[in-house]
């Protein structure tokens, strides 16, 4: 039974009721992850990519005391506008932000939770959080992947975390990590984190078969499908590592902490790489949206 405070749009409700493909999408990438007006460009591109493959996009956000699943382009535009106060919402933050009656944009953990409540099998994002270097802080994304069902398409862990520690924690938590047409762990802006993966899928049909097997067995953790950033936008892994080190030093010096760390580091990376990281981010988001929709369609079939 869907909680009363979660309200899918009419379009999403109709798609779910008829068994058609639906893809859940996070909104924090629009409100906190990408600068304007590129965030609006991403919203339109991802929405169009999902629809082009025959699936329905279900953007998840909080507005006026309810969790919304399925936003119009006008609502996405408002969410992504400069100057609009939008809370960054992880799964743990739902009660506080709902009670405030304000606007909230969902991270991976919050979006995956909402998708699970509605029975949406497939979710799309850019990169997941992970184990942060030095501090050992662990993103809520990993814990929700371990205890919520579904399939998440991403480009591996964000380039600002420790990939080896993140992969080890995912394995420890029982999350199946699958490379899409690769046997190496993608690393968000770079195609290879230097780590081997045990499992791979070479088509959307193969990934969908894994999702069906997970569901059939009643396994409660998610399947994480890692799709490398398109080759023509990929950055050199060593150059990314140097840029991350520089940005982390700046964040430390300025006292950036908590939820503000990831947006700060992503903005810094865009500056240090002269925009290359931003273009790579947009390219991998579009690629992931297309793949997620293809998998969702295959699951529905």
N, C-alpha and C positions, 0 to 999 in steps of 0.2 A: 504493500500500500504506500503510495507516494505521500510524504509529509505535506500537511496543508500549507506550509510556508514556501513550498516549491511550486512555481507556476510555469509550466511550459506554454509557449505561444500556441495559437491555434494551428499554425503550420506544423510545428514540431509534434503536437498532440495527434494530429491527423496522420502524420508519417509513422509515428509509433503504433498507433491503433491499427494501421493497415500493414504493418510489418515491413515498411520501406526503410531504406538505409538512412541513418542519422549520424552525424559526426559532432561531438561536443568540442567546443573551442574555448580556450581561456581568454579572458579579457585584460589581464594584467599586462600582457605584452603590448596592448594598445595604450593603456593608461599610464604605465610606468616604464615599460621596456623600450619603446621606440619614440624618438622625438617627432613632434609635429613638423610638417604635415605628412611625414613618412608613415606615421601610425595609421592615418586615414587611408593612405595608399595600400598599406598592408591589409586593413580591414576589407577593403573592396576586392583586393586580389585573392585573399583566402576564401571569402564568401563565394566569389565567382568560381574558384578552383573546385570547391566542394560540389557546387551545383552542376558544374560541367561534367562531372563523373556520375551524375544521377542521384546524389545524396542531398539530404537537407542539413544545412548548418544550424547548430544549436549553440550560439554564443551564450555563455553563462555569466551573469552579473547579479549584483544586489541593487534593488531600487525600491524605495518607499516601504521597507520592512518585509520584502519578500525576495526569494531567490528566483530570478528569471532565467529561463532556458529558451533562447530564441529571441534575438533582438533584431529590430529593423535597422536599415542603414542609417536612418535619422537618429536612432537611439545610440548606435555605435559612434556616430559623428559627435554626439553630445559627450559621450564617455571619453572620447579622445581629444576633446577641445582643450587648449591651453587655459589654465586658470580655473578649471572646474575641479572642485575638491572631490577626489576619488580615493577611498581607502583601499589599500592593498590587502586582499583577503586570502589567508591560508585557511584550511579547514577549521582550525581551532578558533578562528576569529568570527565565524558565522554568528553566534549568539550576540556578541557585542555590536557588530555592525548592523544586524537586523534590528536590534533594540533601538539603535540610534536613529533609524529611519533614513539614514543617508545613502549615498551612492558608493558601491564597492565593486572593485574589479577582482576577479578570481585568479589565483595562481593555479599551478598544476594540481596541488593537493585538494584545493577547494572544488575545482572543476571536475576532477575525477570522482569526488564524493557525490556531487550533484548528479553526474551522469549515472552513477551506480543506483541512486534512488529512483531514477526514471527508467532504468533498464536500457540505457544507451551503451552499447558495447564498445564503440570506438571513440577515442579522443585524440586530438591533434595538438601538438605544441612545437616550440622551436627546440629548446634543450631543457633537460630536467636539472633540478638542483642536485647537490651531492654533498660529499664530505669536503669541507673547506680546508685549504692548506694552512698549516701552522696552528690554527685554533682548534681544529677537529670538530667544529660545529657541523651538525648533520641537518640537511634540509628535511622539512616535513614531507617533501615529495616522496622520499624513499619509504617512509613509514606508511604513507597512504597507498603506495604501490604494493606494499606487502600485505595490506589487509583489505583492499578493495578489488573487486573483480573488474574485468574489462581488458582492453588492449589499447596501449598508448603508443602513438607514433611520434618519434622525436629524432633529433640528430645527435643522440648521445648526451652525456652530461655537458653542462655549460663549460666553456673553456677556462672559467675562473676557479674551478674546483680541482681536487686531486682525483684524476681518473682511476688510478689503481685502487685507491682506498674506496672510491665510490663503487666500482665494480665488485670489489670484495664484500662491501656491505650489502649490495643487492643480492649477491649469492647467499650470504649469510641469512638474509631475510626471506629467502625462498622466491625471489622474483626471477622469472624466466627472461633472460636478455637475449634477443635475437638480432643478428645483423641482417639488414636487407641488402641482398646481393653483395655481401661482404662477410668475411670471417674475422674482421678486425673491428674493434670498438671505435666508432666515429667519435669525434671530439668537438662537436658543435661547429666552430668556424674552420676546423681542420678535419680532414677526412680520416685520419688515423691517430689514435691516442697511443699507439705502440703496444696495444694489448690484444691478445687473441680472444675470440669468442668461440664457444663450443657449439652454438647453434646458429643457423642461418635460414633465411627464406629467400627464394629467388623469384617469387611472384606474389601478387596480392592473394591469389588462391591458396598458396601454401601458408601464408600468414593467417588467413581466415580459417584454414583447417586447424591451426594451432588454437585459435580462439574458440572454435567449436569444441575441440577436445578438452580445453580448460573448463568450459561450461559443462560439458557432459560429465566430467569427473567431479564437479562441484568444488574445484580448487578456488579458494577465495582471493588469491593474490593475482595481480595483473600480469599480462604479457607486455614486455617492453620491446617494441620494434624500433631498431636504430637505423635510420636512413641517412647515409652520409650527405653532407652539403654537396650540391652540384659541383662537379669538377672545375668548371670555368669560373666559379666564385670562391673556391677553397683557398684558405690562407696557409702559409707555411707554418707547421706546428712549432718550430723553434722560434719564429718571429712572434707568434701569438704568445708563447710562454714568456718571452722577454717583455712584451707589452703588458701582460697580466702582472708580472713582477713589479713593473714601474707603477701601474695603477693601484696595486695593493699597497705599495709604499705611500702613495698619495692619500689613499683612503685612511690608512693608519695615522698619518700625520694630521689629517683633518678630523679625526675622531668619528669617522663614519662607522656605524654599527647596526646590527639587527637587520630589519627588512630593507633598510636603505642601502645596504652594501651592494647587492646585485645590480640595481639600477645605476648606482654610481660607477661601478666597474664597467658596465656595458657602455655608458656614455664616455667614460675615459678611454676605453678601447677604440671607440669610433674616432676620437680625437687623435690618439697616438698612431692609429693605422691610416689616418687621413681619409676616413670614410669607408675603407675597404671592409672593415668588420660589419658595418651597417648594411652594405650591399650583400654581403654573404648571409647575414641574418635574414634579410628579406627573401633572398633566393631559397634558402633552406625552408623557410616558413611556407612558401608557395609549393615547394616540392613535397613537403610533409602533408600539406592539406590535400594535394592530389592523391598521394598514396593512401592516406587515411580514408578518403572517400571510396577509393577502389576496394579497399579491404572491407569497408562497411557494406558496400554493394554485394561483395562476394559472401559476406556473412548472412545478409538478408536473403540471398538466393538459396 
